[in-house]
């Protein structure tokens, strides 16, 4: 699909917080918290809570491993490591909930969400072809899903009934919750040529976005399980994130240098996008051309998009939210 040009965000500031990438493919190491001015990130073997208003960074976890995955939700932060390590901690008092190992290989991704029971769960995607599901605050096991390939990312639908997974294949896998656990529903043929690295649900649950290593971001209409739009990037896609309601944007980050912001209100017509070239650090030598991206996350209101740049900074882009709310009709309602 041919992409038109839009202008949805503008760079507003840059914060001098270091972020590091521990695995060359796994670059989802920036996460917004429940507060509008909070950003969580990974730097070496630590996680930090950063305040975009004061520019202050506070260490939350000092770990015996360098995290390959990290997530925040429901008052907790979780970090996963390259040999199955997992550390889960409460944010308000720093109390440890779990320290140990989950799985026998790298923890590719962590995801906190509420399932159909109304309870918060932690989903752990391990490279041993398992997605393990835990009760978040007690870390009791809820389910262990055997998958056909190693899963690189999973995301629970807003209604808490469907888990989407992408991994070391050209398909996306959907699992539905049953009274006895998770049941395989369908494998979606994404129509790409390389592995899946990320997935994200729209706030309505009507749309699912997947990102692939061949540089393709695909948007699915879930009622009929069909692709309605695709966007091609310059290099491998590493992240894909829908914005919170009512902004209706979709952000895609590449391995390095570029992020893309797509208009998610016109998926049935020409796909309109804005390409963002992330800034070079002021101290960068002239020969430094490529800037690795460690992750990205929308703020809770959707007013800001934060992008982590490997070893140098976190860049904040301001979303023109007034224009998003005032114009057009959302196809995601």
C-alpha positions in Angstrom: 0.0 0.0 0.0 1.3 3.4 -0.9 1.9 5.7 2.1 1.0 9.4 2.0 2.7 12.0 4.2 1.3 13.3 7.5 2.5 15.4 10.4 1.4 14.1 13.8 4.2 14.7 16.2 7.1 17.1 16.7 10.2 16.6 18.8 9.8 18.6 22.0 12.8 17.7 24.1 15.7 15.3 24.7 16.6 13.8 28.1 20.1 12.7 28.8 19.2 9.3 30.2 21.3 6.4 29.0 19.5 3.3 27.6 21.2 0.1 26.6 20.3 -2.8 24.4 21.4 -6.2 25.7 20.3 -8.4 22.7 20.6 -7.1 19.1 17.0 -8.1 18.2 15.2 -7.3 21.5 14.6 -3.6 21.7 11.5 -3.0 23.8 13.3 -1.5 26.8 11.3 1.8 27.2 8.0 1.8 29.0 5.7 4.5 30.3 4.2 4.2 33.8 0.7 5.2 35.0 1.8 8.8 35.6 2.0 11.1 32.6 5.5 12.3 33.4 7.0 8.8 34.1 9.3 6.8 31.8 11.0 3.5 32.8 14.1 2.3 31.0 17.0 -0.2 31.1 20.6 0.9 31.5 23.2 -1.9 31.8 22.0 -4.1 34.7 19.6 -1.6 36.2 16.1 -0.3 35.6 15.3 3.4 36.2 12.2 5.5 36.8 12.6 8.8 35.0 10.6 12.0 35.4 10.2 14.0 32.2 9.3 17.2 34.2 12.3 17.2 36.6 14.7 15.2 34.4 15.5 13.1 37.5 16.3 9.4 37.1 15.9 7.0 40.1 17.2 3.4 40.1 14.5 0.9 40.8 16.3 -2.5 40.3 19.9 -3.4 40.4 20.1 -6.8 38.9 22.6 -9.7 38.6 21.9 -9.7 34.9 21.5 -7.3 32.0 17.8 -7.2 31.1 16.7 -8.3 27.6 13.1 -7.4 28.4 11.2 -5.1 30.7 7.6 -4.0 31.4 5.6 -1.9 33.9 2.0 -2.3 34.9 -0.5 -2.6 37.8 2.0 -1.1 40.3 4.9 -3.5 39.4 8.0 -3.6 37.3 9.4 -6.8 35.8 12.8 -7.4 34.1 13.8 -10.6 32.2 17.3 -11.8 31.4 19.3 -13.7 28.8 19.2 -17.0 30.7 15.6 -17.1 31.9 16.2 -14.7 34.8 13.2 -12.8 36.1 12.9 -10.1 38.7 9.5 -8.6 39.7 9.2 -5.8 42.2 6.4 -3.5 43.5 6.9 0.1 42.6 5.4 1.9 45.6 7.6 0.3 48.3 10.3 -1.6 46.4 9.2 -4.9 47.8 10.5 -7.9 45.8 7.7 -10.2 44.5 9.9 -12.7 42.6 13.6 -13.3 42.0 14.6 -16.4 40.1 14.4 -18.0 36.7 11.6 -18.7 34.3 12.4 -20.9 31.3 15.7 -22.2 30.1 16.6 -19.5 27.6 16.4 -15.8 27.0 13.2 -14.1 28.1 12.3 -12.3 24.9 9.4 -10.2 26.1 7.3 -9.4 29.2 3.8 -8.2 29.1 1.4 -7.2 32.0 -2.3 -7.1 31.2 -5.7 -7.9 32.8 -7.3 -11.1 31.4 -11.0 -12.0 31.3 -11.1 -12.8 35.0 -10.3 -9.2 35.7 -7.0 -10.1 37.4 -3.6 -8.7 36.3 -1.3 -11.3 34.7 2.4 -11.4 33.8 3.1 -13.0 30.4 6.7 -14.2 30.0 7.8 -15.1 26.4 10.8 -17.4 26.7 12.9 -18.6 23.7 12.2 -22.2 24.7 8.8 -22.1 22.8 6.8 -21.3 25.9 4.7 -18.4 27.1 4.2 -18.6 30.8 1.4 -16.8 32.5 1.5 -15.8 36.2 -0.8 -14.1 38.7 1.1 -10.8 38.9 1.2 -10.0 42.6 1.7 -13.6 43.8 3.6 -15.1 40.8 1.5 -18.2 41.1 1.4 -20.1 37.8 -1.8 -19.7 35.8 -0.9 -21.4 32.5 2.0 -22.5 30.3 1.4 -22.2 26.6 3.4 -24.4 24.2 4.0 -22.6 21.0 5.2 -23.9 17.6 8.1 -21.4 17.6 10.0 -19.2 20.0 7.8 -16.2 20.8 9.3 -12.8 20.6 6.3 -10.8 21.8 2.8 -11.3 23.1 -0.1 -8.9 23.8 -3.5 -9.5 25.5 -6.6 -8.0 23.8 -8.4 -5.2 25.7 -11.3 -7.5 26.6 -8.8 -9.9 28.1 -10.0 -12.9 26.0 -7.4 -13.2 23.2 -3.6 -13.4 23.4 -1.7 -12.5 20.2 1.9 -13.8 19.8 4.5 -13.3 17.1 7.9 -15.0 16.9 10.4 -17.0 14.8 8.0 -17.5 11.9 6.1 -15.5 9.3 2.8 -16.1 11.2 0.9 -14.5 14.1 -0.7 -16.9 16.6 -3.9 -16.2 18.5 -4.9 -18.0 21.7 -8.3 -17.7 23.4 -8.9 -18.1 27.2 -11.0 -21.0 28.3 -12.0 -22.1 31.8 -9.0 -24.6 31.7 -6.4 -22.3 30.2 -5.4 -21.0 26.8 -6.5 -22.7 23.6 -5.0 -22.2 20.2 -7.4 -20.3 17.9 -5.7 -19.5 14.6 -2.4 -18.8 12.9 -2.6 -15.7 10.7 -0.5 -15.6 7.6 1.1 -12.2 7.8 2.5 -12.3 4.2 6.0 -11.4 5.2 9.4 -12.9 4.7 11.0 -12.8 8.2 10.3 -13.2 11.9 7.7 -11.3 13.9 9.1 -8.9 16.5 6.1 -7.1 18.0 2.4 -6.9 18.2 -0.2 -4.4 19.6 -3.9 -4.1 19.9 -5.9 -1.0 19.3 -7.8 0.3 22.3 -11.1 -1.1 20.9 -9.7 -4.5 20.2 -10.9 -4.3 16.6 -7.4 -4.1 15.1 -4.1 -5.9 15.7 -0.8 -4.6 14.4 2.2 -6.8 13.9 5.8 -5.9 13.1 8.2 -8.1 11.2 12.0 -8.2 10.8 11.7 -7.7 7.0 10.5 -4.1 7.7 6.7 -4.7 7.4 4.1 -3.4 9.8 0.7 -5.0 9.2 -2.7 -4.0 10.5 -5.3 -6.7 10.9 -9.1 -6.3 11.1 -9.8 -8.9 13.8 -13.5 -9.6 13.0 -12.5 -11.2 9.7 -8.8 -11.9 10.4 -7.6 -10.0 7.3 -4.8 -7.5 6.7 -6.3 -4.1 5.8 -3.0 -2.1 5.6 0.7 -2.5 5.5 3.6 -0.1 5.9 7.1 -0.7 4.7 10.1 0.7 6.7 13.7 1.2 5.8 15.0 -1.7 7.9 13.9 -4.3 10.4 10.9 -3.4 12.6 11.5 -3.9 16.3 8.4 -2.4 18.0 4.8 -1.5 17.1 2.5 0.4 19.5 -1.0 1.7 19.2 -1.6 5.0 21.1 -4.2 5.1 23.9 -7.7 6.4 23.1 -8.7 8.8 21.6 -5.5 9.6 19.7 -5.6 6.8 17.2 -2.0 6.6 16.0 0.2 3.7 15.4 4.0 4.0 16.0 6.6 1.7 14.5 10.3 1.7 15.4 13.1 0.4 13.3 16.3 -1.3 14.4 18.0 2.1 14.2 17.6 5.7 13.0 13.9 5.8 12.2 10.4 5.7 13.8 7.2 5.9 11.9 3.8 7.3 13.0 0.8 6.1 11.1 -2.7 7.5 11.0 -4.9 4.6 12.3 -8.1 6.4 11.4 -7.8 5.8 7.6 -6.8 2.1 7.3 -9.4 1.4 4.6 -8.0 4.1 2.3 -4.5 5.4 1.7 -2.3 4.8 4.7 -0.8 8.1 5.8 2.5 8.1 7.8 5.1 10.4 9.2 8.8 9.3 9.2 10.9 10.5 12.1 14.7 10.5 11.8 15.9 10.3 15.4 18.5 13.0 16.4 22.2 12.3 16.7 23.7 13.1 20.1 25.5 16.4 20.2 28.8 14.7 21.1 28.6 12.2 18.3 31.7 12.1 16.1 31.1 12.9 12.4 31.6 9.3 11.3 28.7 8.1 13.6 25.8 7.7 11.2 23.5 5.1 12.8 21.6 5.6 16.1 20.3 2.4 17.7 16.7 2.5 19.1 16.2 0.8 22.4 12.4 1.1 22.5 9.4 3.4 22.4 6.2 4.1 24.4 3.2 6.4 24.3 2.4 8.3 27.5 -0.9 7.3 29.2 -2.7 10.2 27.7 -1.2 9.6 24.2 0.1 13.2 24.2 3.7 12.1 24.1 5.8 9.5 22.3 9.1 8.6 24.0 11.8 7.0 22.0 15.0 5.5 23.6 18.3 6.0 21.7 20.9 3.5 22.5 23.5 4.8 25.0 22.7 8.5 24.5 19.2 9.8 25.3 15.4 9.5 25.4 13.7 11.8 22.9 10.2 13.0 23.6 7.9 13.8 20.7 4.7 15.9 21.3 1.5 14.6 19.7 -0.9 17.1 18.1 -3.7 15.7 20.2 -6.1 18.6 19.7 -5.9 18.0 15.9 -6.5 14.2 16.4 -9.6 14.8 18.5 -11.0 17.7 16.5 -10.7 16.3 13.0 -11.8 13.2 11.2 -13.8 10.2 12.3 -12.1 7.4 14.0 -12.2 3.9 12.5 -11.1 2.4 15.8 -14.3 3.3 17.8 
